[in-house]
Amino acid sequence: MGVTVQVRDLDAGVQERLKAAAAARGQSLSEFLRIELARLADQLDEKRRITDILFPGMSMPITLHRDFDMQSFIDEMKAERDSR
């Protein structure tokens, strides 16, 4: 069974943009947010796994540039591994 998440003090403009994005996909706002939050959690897990591989034992978090493309990085790492 799922849990309920409440977000307080969300800017009205942000809410409207999220509603518009959901409508463009033919989804309710709740469905859209559920899917996007699950995708975000997957990306965070992948980032943590990559950080653990590249920087084992590191106790401080790594901040990546906001334009960093995780999927491209993963693809490059896999290609490098497969070329060995």
BAFI-3210 file (N, C-alpha, C; in Angstrom, 3 decimals, decimal comma, padded with zeros to 6 digits):
// residues 84
n [1|2|3|4|5|6|7|8|9|10|11|12|13|14|15|16|17|18|19|20|21|22|23|24|25|26|27|28|29|30|31|32|33|34|35|36|37|38|39|40|41|42|43|44|45|46|47|48|49|50|51|52|53|54|55|56|57|58|59|60|61|62|63|64|65|66|67|68|69|70|71|72|73|74|75|76|77|78|79|80|81|82|83|84]
n.u [000,830|000,494|001,976|001,039|002,050|002,695|003,100|004,136|003,668|004,179|004,982|002,526|002,812|004,517|002,885|000,905|002,427|003,149|000,624|-000,086|001,859|001,125|-001,443|-000,773|000,248|-001,947|-002,601|-003,550|-002,721|-001,770|-001,083|000,896|002,843|003,437|004,667|006,840|008,201|008,952|010,680|012,643|013,596|014,746|016,827|018,341|019,140|020,729|022,710|023,864|024,853|026,761|028,465|029,363|030,823|032,776|033,951|034,696|034,036|033,942|033,015|031,649|029,005|028,693|028,425|026,954|027,222|024,443|023,713|024,573|024,319|022,979|022,230|023,741|026,277|026,192|025,862|028,302|030,072|029,331|029,985|032,741|033,430|032,589|034,358|036,676]
n.v [-001,170|002,244|005,370|008,601|011,720|015,024|018,263|021,312|024,854|025,165|026,868|028,583|028,856|026,755|024,587|024,910|024,504|021,843|020,619|021,186|019,713|017,148|016,990|017,134|014,634|013,159|012,443|012,366|014,852|013,635|011,043|011,686|012,907|010,730|008,931|010,505|010,982|008,389|007,884|009,802|008,820|006,427|007,485|008,725|006,487|005,234|007,156|007,069|004,438|004,602|006,535|005,102|003,136|004,574|006,137|004,615|004,181|006,849|009,493|011,833|013,455|013,609|016,316|016,838|018,636|020,576|020,147|017,670|014,575|011,747|009,321|009,322|009,232|006,723|005,072|005,570|004,536|001,827|001,196|001,575|-000,425|-002,697|-002,643|-003,690]
n.w [000,000|-000,747|000,351|001,622|000,444|001,270|000,040|001,110|000,747|-001,998|-004,911|-006,755|-009,503|-010,127|-009,522|-011,496|-013,829|-013,470|-013,498|-016,140|-017,519|-016,741|-017,852|-020,546|-020,925|-020,575|-017,997|-014,513|-012,037|-009,707|-010,637|-012,517|-010,823|-009,150|-010,937|-011,835|-009,407|-008,734|-010,853|-010,327|-007,870|-008,774|-010,349|-008,368|-006,899|-008,833|-009,194|-006,663|-006,682|-008,753|-007,688|-005,461|-006,767|-008,214|-006,251|-003,812|-000,353|000,183|002,256|001,956|000,158|-003,441|-005,605|-008,612|-011,677|-012,749|-015,381|-015,906|-017,462|-016,527|-017,787|-020,169|-019,064|-017,799|-020,042|-021,339|-019,434|-019,464|-022,123|-022,046|-020,200|-021,632|-023,739|-022,823]
ca.u [000,000|001,278|001,943|000,627|003,073|002,127|004,101|003,632|004,240|004,582|004,642|001,366|003,283|005,052|001,734|000,273|003,289|003,025|-000,707|-000,043|002,653|000,296|-002,508|-000,171|000,431|-003,236|-002,555|-003,906|-001,536|-001,264|-000,431|002,108|003,823|003,837|005,606|008,050|008,931|009,574|011,810|013,657|014,193|015,618|018,018|019,139|019,754|021,775|023,791|024,538|025,622|027,920|029,368|029,979|031,789|033,880|034,559|034,346|034,430|033,884|031,997|030,903|028,260|029,244|027,461|027,216|026,719|023,019|023,547|025,122|023,344|023,283|022,098|024,907|027,400|026,035|026,134|029,747|030,720|029,058|030,766|034,122|033,540|032,432|035,496|037,839]
ca.v [000,000|003,462|006,388|009,917|012,758|016,363|019,300|022,614|026,107|025,039|028,043|028,340|028,689|025,398|023,689|025,036|023,847|020,389|020,233|021,236|018,569|015,955|017,013|016,838|013,177|012,513|011,889|013,255|015,394|012,608|009,988|012,284|013,057|009,387|008,411|011,322|010,754|007,065|008,058|010,543|007,889|005,527|008,240|008,908|005,186|005,007|008,096|006,540|003,252|005,043|007,184|004,032|002,429|005,463|006,718|003,741|004,620|008,306|009,803|013,042|013,318|014,261|017,169|016,873|019,820|020,378|019,691|016,321|013,618|010,462|008,213|009,343|008,772|005,273|004,460|005,641|003,591|000,477|001,028|001,413|-001,760|-003,701|-002,598|-004,372]
ca.w [000,000|-000,877|001,399|001,177|000,572|001,166|-000,200|001,582|000,232|-003,397|-005,695|-007,620|-010,878|-010,246|-009,570|-012,806|-014,828|-013,265|-013,996|-017,605|-017,974|-016,530|-018,857|-021,847|-020,973|-020,327|-016,646|-013,408|-011,376|-008,787|-011,413|-013,063|-009,752|-008,708|-011,935|-011,825|-008,157|-008,849|-011,783|-009,583|-006,899|-009,538|-010,721|-007,157|-006,613|-009,829|-008,870|-005,478|-007,088|-009,533|-006,737|-004,666|-007,617|-008,566|-005,056|-002,688|000,974|000,326|003,255|001,627|-001,097|-004,627|-006,287|-010,041|-012,358|-013,038|-016,761|-016,000|-018,000|-015,904|-018,731|-021,053|-018,267|-017,632|-021,344|-021,567|-018,517|-019,977|-023,337|-021,604|-019,598|-022,680|-024,661|-022,210]
c.u [000,884|001,151|001,499|001,750|002,382|003,262|003,481|004,362|004,800|004,115|003,504|001,782|003,848|003,899|001,069|001,102|003,211|001,682|-000,721|000,744|001,862|-000,792|-001,972|000,059|-000,880|-003,303|-003,124|-002,614|-000,929|-000,521|000,902|003,202|004,317|004,893|006,921|008,860|009,607|010,793|012,957|014,363|015,133|016,915|018,927|019,845|020,919|022,969|024,576|025,389|026,880|028,941|030,090|031,040|033,020|034,647|034,234|034,867|034,371|032,736|031,191|030,186|028,939|028,133|027,860|026,615|025,281|022,760|024,096|024,030|023,715|023,237|023,279|026,142|027,357|026,371|027,627|030,498|030,533|029,881|032,231|034,353|033,503|033,609|036,718|037,877]
c.v [001,247|004,369|007,705|010,908|014,097|017,361|020,632|023,755|025,979|026,278|027,699|028,135|027,307|024,413|023,730|024,357|022,329|019,873|020,193|020,054|017,274|015,886|016,663|015,343|012,420|011,867|012,890|013,781|014,346|011,501|010,486|012,372|011,710|008,803|009,182|011,132|009,385|007,131|008,787|009,628|006,909|006,228|008,452|007,616|004,928|005,909|007,576|005,331|003,650|005,712|006,131|003,285|003,312|005,972|005,869|004,299|006,113|008,667|011,051|012,875|014,078|015,093|017,244|018,146|019,568|019,921|018,283|015,365|012,223|009,323|008,172|008,835|007,249|004,560|004,462|004,656|002,151|000,210|000,817|000,024|-002,833|-003,724|-003,326|-005,824]
c.w [000,000|000,330|000,791|001,444|000,387|000,985|000,200|000,871|-001,183|-004,141|-006,654|-009,070|-011,124|-010,355|-010,947|-013,898|-014,698|-013,772|-015,523|-018,169|-017,831|-017,597|-020,235|-022,022|-020,768|-018,953|-015,652|-012,810|-010,440|-009,528|-011,981|-012,003|-009,241|-009,651|-011,895|-010,548|-008,165|-009,761|-011,081|-008,571|-007,595|-009,926|-009,519|-006,767|-007,556|-009,551|-007,667|-005,832|-007,852|-008,612|-005,902|-005,457|-007,863|-007,356|-003,829|-001,366|001,187|001,262|002,926|000,286|-002,227|-005,257|-007,746|-010,622|-012,792|-014,471|-016,975|-016,450|-017,515|-016,918|-019,693|-020,323|-018,099|-018,929|-021,646|-020,678|-019,000|-021,239|-023,007|-021,027|-020,681|-023,649|-024,111|-022,557]
res [m|g|v|t|v|q|v|r|d|l|d|a|g|v|q|e|r|l|k|a|a|a|a|a|r|g|q|s|l|s|e|f|l|r|i|e|l|a|r|l|a|d|q|l|d|e|k|r|r|i|t|d|i|l|f|p|g|m|s|m|p|i|t|l|h|r|d|f|d|m|q|s|f|i|d|e|m|k|a|e|r|d|s|r]
***
